[in-house]
Amino acid sequence: MLQPADPVELVKLARGFYGKAVELLSRGDPYTAAGLAWEAVWCATLALAERYAGAGGPPEGVAWREFVRGVLVRAGLGEGEAGEWAALFVEARGRLRGEVYLARWYEEREHGPLFERVGRYLELAERLLSPSDCHITHRRAE
């Protein structure tokens, strides 16, 4: 398990990674961009997990998809929407980190839209971590 971190700082870090990823993608370096986009997803997810689950990762025996879905439900999302965003976490890990960054395989039509979805995930994380979201019932894991 990772040490507790400040969720606000983690999401700022995520935003920085994503900004650099977009810049590199526009300059024709999808490989480094994919690694940074994955780091953005990772940091945003850790921020949400710290805030809503009080943990930096799933307990033993719980898959990341299930853990992330649970964190997002505790943050106030419905089951369906939380499941879609949890699927993005798994897809970004496998496709951006695995296929593009590590395996050096990039196809614009396949991977390009994933970069855009990462940006929307960061917007979601920022919204869920914003103090102005007091209308959402924030529940920590027991």
C-alpha positions as CSV (number, residue, x, y, z in Angstrom):
1,M,0.0,0.0,0.0
2,L,1.2,3.5,-0.8
3,Q,1.6,6.1,1.9
4,P,-1.4,8.6,2.3
5,A,-1.0,11.6,0.0
6,D,-2.9,14.9,-0.3
7,P,-5.7,14.3,-2.9
8,V,-5.6,17.9,-4.0
9,E,-1.9,17.7,-4.8
10,L,-2.3,14.4,-6.5
11,V,-4.9,15.7,-8.9
12,K,-2.7,18.8,-9.6
13,L,0.1,16.4,-10.5
14,A,-2.4,14.4,-12.7
15,R,-3.3,17.6,-14.5
16,G,0.3,18.4,-15.1
17,F,1.0,15.0,-16.5
18,Y,-2.0,15.2,-18.8
19,G,-1.0,18.7,-20.0
20,K,2.4,17.4,-21.0
21,A,0.8,14.3,-22.6
22,V,-1.4,16.4,-24.8
23,E,1.6,18.6,-25.8
24,L,3.7,15.6,-26.7
25,L,0.8,14.0,-28.6
26,S,0.4,17.1,-30.7
27,R,4.2,17.0,-31.4
28,G,4.0,13.4,-32.7
29,D,5.3,11.5,-29.7
30,P,2.3,9.3,-28.7
31,Y,4.6,6.9,-26.8
32,T,5.8,9.2,-24.1
33,A,2.4,10.9,-24.2
34,A,0.7,7.6,-23.4
35,G,2.9,7.0,-20.4
36,L,2.1,10.5,-19.0
37,A,-1.6,10.1,-19.7
38,W,-1.5,6.8,-17.7
39,E,0.3,8.6,-14.9
40,A,-2.4,11.2,-14.9
41,V,-5.1,8.5,-14.6
42,W,-3.1,6.8,-11.8
43,C,-2.6,10.0,-9.8
44,A,-6.3,11.1,-10.2
45,T,-7.4,7.6,-9.1
46,L,-5.1,7.6,-6.1
47,A,-6.5,11.1,-5.1
48,L,-10.0,9.7,-5.3
49,A,-9.1,6.6,-3.4
50,E,-7.4,8.6,-0.6
51,R,-10.4,10.9,-0.2
52,Y,-13.2,8.3,-0.5
53,A,-11.6,5.0,0.6
54,G,-8.8,6.2,2.8
55,A,-6.5,3.8,1.0
56,G,-4.0,3.9,-1.9
57,G,-5.2,0.7,-3.5
58,P,-7.5,-2.2,-3.2
59,P,-7.3,-4.7,-0.3
60,E,-5.9,-8.1,-1.1
61,G,-8.2,-10.1,-3.3
62,V,-10.1,-7.1,-4.7
63,A,-9.5,-6.2,-8.4
64,W,-8.6,-2.7,-9.3
65,R,-11.7,-2.3,-11.5
66,E,-13.9,-3.3,-8.5
67,F,-12.0,-1.0,-6.2
68,V,-12.2,2.0,-8.4
69,R,-15.9,1.5,-9.1
70,G,-16.5,1.3,-5.3
71,V,-14.5,4.5,-4.7
72,L,-16.5,6.3,-7.4
73,V,-19.8,5.1,-5.9
74,R,-18.7,6.4,-2.5
75,A,-17.9,9.7,-4.2
76,G,-21.5,9.9,-5.3
77,L,-21.7,8.4,-8.7
78,G,-24.3,5.8,-9.7
79,E,-23.2,2.2,-10.2
80,G,-23.4,2.4,-14.0
81,E,-21.4,5.6,-14.4
82,A,-18.9,4.4,-11.7
83,G,-18.5,1.2,-13.7
84,E,-17.8,3.1,-16.9
85,W,-15.0,5.2,-15.3
86,A,-13.6,2.1,-13.6
87,A,-13.4,0.5,-17.0
88,L,-11.4,3.5,-18.2
89,F,-8.9,3.0,-15.5
90,V,-8.3,-0.6,-16.7
91,E,-8.3,0.4,-20.3
92,A,-5.8,3.2,-19.8
93,R,-3.6,0.8,-17.8
94,G,-3.6,-1.8,-20.5
95,R,-3.8,0.2,-23.7
96,L,-2.0,3.5,-22.9
97,R,0.6,2.1,-20.5
98,G,0.9,-1.4,-22.0
99,E,0.2,-1.2,-25.7
100,V,1.4,2.3,-26.5
101,Y,4.1,3.3,-23.9
102,L,5.6,-0.1,-23.3
103,A,5.0,-2.0,-26.5
104,R,5.4,1.1,-28.7
105,W,2.3,0.3,-30.7
106,Y,0.1,3.4,-31.5
107,E,-2.9,3.7,-33.9
108,E,-4.6,7.0,-33.9
109,R,-8.1,5.5,-34.5
110,E,-7.6,3.0,-31.7
111,H,-5.8,5.0,-29.1
112,G,-6.5,8.7,-29.8
113,P,-10.0,8.7,-28.3
114,L,-8.6,7.2,-25.1
115,F,-6.5,10.3,-24.6
116,E,-9.7,12.4,-24.7
117,R,-11.5,10.2,-22.2
118,V,-8.5,10.6,-19.9
119,G,-9.1,14.3,-20.0
120,R,-12.8,13.8,-19.1
121,Y,-11.7,11.5,-16.2
122,L,-9.5,14.2,-14.8
123,E,-12.4,16.7,-15.0
124,L,-14.5,14.2,-13.1
125,A,-11.8,13.7,-10.4
126,E,-11.4,17.5,-10.0
127,R,-15.1,17.9,-9.6
128,L,-15.4,15.1,-7.1
129,L,-12.5,16.4,-5.1
130,S,-13.7,20.0,-5.2
131,P,-14.8,21.4,-1.8
132,S,-17.7,23.0,-3.6
133,D,-19.2,19.5,-4.1
134,C,-20.7,19.6,-0.6
135,H,-24.0,18.4,-2.0
136,I,-22.5,15.0,-2.6
137,T,-22.6,12.5,0.3
138,H,-18.9,11.6,0.8
139,R,-18.6,8.2,2.4
140,R,-15.3,6.6,3.4
141,A,-14.8,2.9,3.4
142,E,-15.3,1.3,6.7
